[in-house]
Amino acid sequence: MNSSLSGIVFSKTYGSRIMAKLKVYVTGGSGLVGSRFLELAADRYLLAAPVYPLLNLVKKIDVRRVILEFNPDVVVHFAAFTDVSAAQSQIHDHTGSCWQINVTGTQNLLDALPRQTYFIYISTDMVFPGSVQDPGPYPEDHPACNDPDQLTWYGYTKSVAEKLIPPNSAVIRINYPVRTYFPGKLDFLRKSLDLFDKHQLYPLFTDQQISISDIDTLCRVIDILIKNRYQGILHCASENTGTPYDMVSYVLKKARHVSDVVHGSAIPVNNRYPKYGGLSVKKSEHRLGIKFGSWQQIIDRLVRQGMVI
């Protein structure tokens, strides 16, 4: 273990010699998604995962210092301000934490990278409006929306950041990421199970279309990208979309063996969250040579693995 960096470095050693492997710098390594990549990739790469406040992406000098010290072959940028509701209180505020982390932080990271470093940016389906006029599920080549009045503020900052990413890099869009277990944060499915167990499950939308992203599959996609240095935009999500009502009803049936316990509701007319969202993955599946599976298959696998709140 190398403790000179402002964070965590993992490496597999054989005697006193560290096997030659790619150096991969990971931001957001303590989060729901990035932490799983660190778990699964620890044996394959030399990983550096500095964490806040030891590394603050908004501080250009911090970012440059750590990047120069580690000199990564690859950077996987998971870190983001993802609280969509909190971001809405910062609309049009470029000094707010959502803009500063998602846009300024991404630019600082890109400015610090050596030219040869391969960059992977984790984005979201919320770069699309999910509206009646422009509905999903969206293919990889569908243009991201540039209008902040058609997106959540979170989605707009991610759309702006996408445009900063250089052409020799990769962008992976995900949505509603889920995994079997993570004590630091409940994802969409495990939060619903937790609320049900506490008799606090609220009505769920019956008229919103979403897809979900299996985090373990995302980690596999990242491995493929690192190996092949693919460029451009890829999507990692379930092959089909469904409503939150249908998905939570299904996971409760599979994990709690109960049916007809979820109440439905409609999205308020003035709600800015995407109503007709989701990601099409056909082109990414073909390019990567893998199948993402339906949201039902993703939930089945999580339950078989012992989904834990």
N, C-alpha and C positions, 0 to 999 in steps of 0.2 A: 504493500500500500504506500502510495505517495501522498504525504500530508502537506506538501508545500503549497498546493493550490488552495484557494478559498472555497473549499467544499469537499466533495468526496471523490476519490478516484478508486476504481476497482480494477484489479488485474489478477490474472491467474499465473502463478509462478511455478516453475519446475526447478527445484534446487535454488540456486542463487540467480538463475537466468530467467528473465521475463520473455516468454515466447513473442516473436515478432507478430504483431497484429495491428490492425487499423486503430488509430486513436479517434474516438468518437466523443465529442463534446455535447452534452445534453442540457438543455434548459428546461425548467419545470419538472425536474426529476423527483420532486416530492409530491407531485399531484396525482390525481386519479389515473391519468393515462401514462405520463412519463415514468412514474414509479414502476409500472408493470414492464415497460421496455427495459429498465435497468435490471429488473429481476431476471428476465428472459435472456438478456444479451450479455450478462456478466461473464460468461465463459468464452464469448466469441470476440469481444473487443476490449481494448483498454479504454475504460470509460471515465470521463470527468463530468461530475454533476454538481457544480457549485450551487449553493442555495441562498436565497434571501434570508437575512440581510447581508451575508458575507459577499454576495454578488447582487448588485442592483442594476438591472438592465437599463434603467433610465439614466444612470451615471456613465457617460461615455468612457471616462478614464478607467473605471472599474472593469468595464467590458474589455477594453483594449488590453489592460494588464493581464487579465486571466487568459485571454485568447493567445497573446504573445507567449505566455509562459507554457501553455499546453501545446500550442501549434497543432491543432487538430487536422486530421484528414477529412473528417466528416463532422458536420454540426446538425443535430436534430433539434428543432426549435418548437418545443411543446408549450413553453411558458406563455400565458395569456391572462388577461382579465376576462373571466368568463361568466361573471354574475350578471346575467342579462337584465334582471330587474334593477339592480343597483346602477348599471350603466345607463338606464333610461333617465336617471336623475342628473346625468352629466351631458345630456344632448347638446351638441355644438361647443362643448367646453374642451378645448385642446390642452388645457392645463390639468384636466381631470385624470385620475389614475387609469381609466379605461384607454383613453387616447395615448397617454404617456407610455403605458406598458405595451399596448398592442401595436402602436405605430412608431413612436419614438424609440422604444426599446428594440424593436425589430431593425430599424434603421441603424441604430448604434451597433448592433451585432453584425450587420452586413458590412458596415464601414470598417470594422476591426478585422475581418476575415482575410487571410492570405488568399491570393487569387486562385490557387489550386484547390482550395477547400470546397468539398461538395456540400451543398446546403439543402436541407429538407425542412419545409415549413408546414406545420399542421394548421389547417384552416377549418372552415365550417360551412354547412349548407346555408347559414344565415347571411351569406353574401348575396343570396337571392331573396326576392320579396315574398315568394309563396302566395301570390295574389291571384285573383280571378283572371286578371289581364295577362299575367306571366306566371303560370302555375308550374310546379314540379310534378314528378321528380325530374331533376335537371341533369342533362348529360355533361360530361367533362368539358366540352367545348362551348357550353352555353355561357355567354358573357356575364360576369359578375355585375351587379347593379352599382351604379355610381351615384345614385340619388339618396342622400341621407333621409329624405322624407318618405321613402318607400321601405326603409329597413329599420330594424332596431339600431340603436347607437352602437351596441356591441357588433352587430353584423356589418355596419358601415366601417368601423375601425378595422375589422378583419379584411374587408374588401379593399380598403386603402392600402393595408399592409401587403396584400397579395400583389399589388402592382409594383411594390418595391423589390420583389424577388427577382434576381437576375435570371436570364434565359437558360443558363447552364445548371439550374437548380430544379428541385421538384416541389410541388405543392400537393399535399394530400388533404382532401376535404373529408371530414367526418361529421356525424351528428348523433346526439344522444349516446355517447360512448358508455358501454356497459362491461362489467367483468364479474367474476365469481365472488371476489372478496376484496375489500380495501377498507381498513378501519378509519382512514382519514376523511372519507367522504362517501356519502351514499349516492349512487347513480340513480337514474330515472326508475329502474326496475326495483332495486333494493330499497329505495325510499318508499315506494308504494307498498312493498311488503312490510316495512317498518310501521308505516301509518296504519295499515290494516291490523297488524298485531296490537297496536295501541288503541284501536277503535276510533281512529282519527282520519280515515281515508275520505278525502273530499271527492265530489263529483268530477269526472274526467270528460274531456272533450270527445264528442262523438262525430264531430264534423271537421276535425283537423287531420291532415295526412302527414305522417312522419315516417322516417326509417330509423333504424338503430345501427350503431357501429360496435362490432365485437372487438374489444381492445386487444385480445390475443391475436386475432387475425390482422389487425393493424400492425402489430409488432412484426408479424411475418412479412407483411408488405414492405415495411421499412428495411428489413434484411434483404429483400429482393432488390430494392432500390439501391442500397449501398453496394451490393455485389455487382449490379449492372450499370450503376450511375445513370439511371433513366432520368430524363428531363421532362418538364411540362407538368400538367395537372392530371392527377388521378383521384378517384373516389374510392372510399372504403366504407361500405354500408351494406345493410341487408338488400337482397335483390328485389324485395317488394316493400311497399309502404302499408301502413295500417293506422288506425286511430289510437290515441292514448287509451281510450276506453277498451278497445279490443285487446291491446297488448297487455294491459294490467289484468283484465279478466282472464287472459290466457295464463299469465305467470301465476296468478292466484290459484287457478285450477291445477296447474302442474306442481307448484311448490307448497300449497296449503290445502289442496284437494277440496276446494269450495267453488261453487258456481252461483251465478246470479246475485252477487253481493256488491257489485260496482254500480253506482249511479252515474248517469250520463248528463252532460250539459253541452250547450252550444257556446262557441267562442263569441264574446261580446262584439258587437258590430264595429266599434272603434279600436279594437285591440290591434296593435301593430305587429304582433308576433306572426310568423308565417302560418297561413292556414293550409295552403296546398304546397307543402314542402317536400323534402326527401331528395335523395340523390340516385340517379341512374348509374349503374356500375358496369354495364355491358362492355364498354370499351376498355375499362380498367381490367376486368376479368380476362378479356382476350389478350391484352398486353402483358399481364402478369402471369397468365397461365394458371389461374386459381379460380375457385368458386367461393363466393361469400356466403351463400345460403340465404334462406328466407328468415324473417324475424322470428317465425315460429321455431325454425331449426336452431337459431342462436339461443333462444330461451331454453329450448330442450337441452342443449349442451350445458348451459350454465346450471340448470337444475340438476342434471346428472353429476356435475362436478361438486355439488353441494353448496349452491349459492347461499352465502352467509351475509346477514345484515351487519 
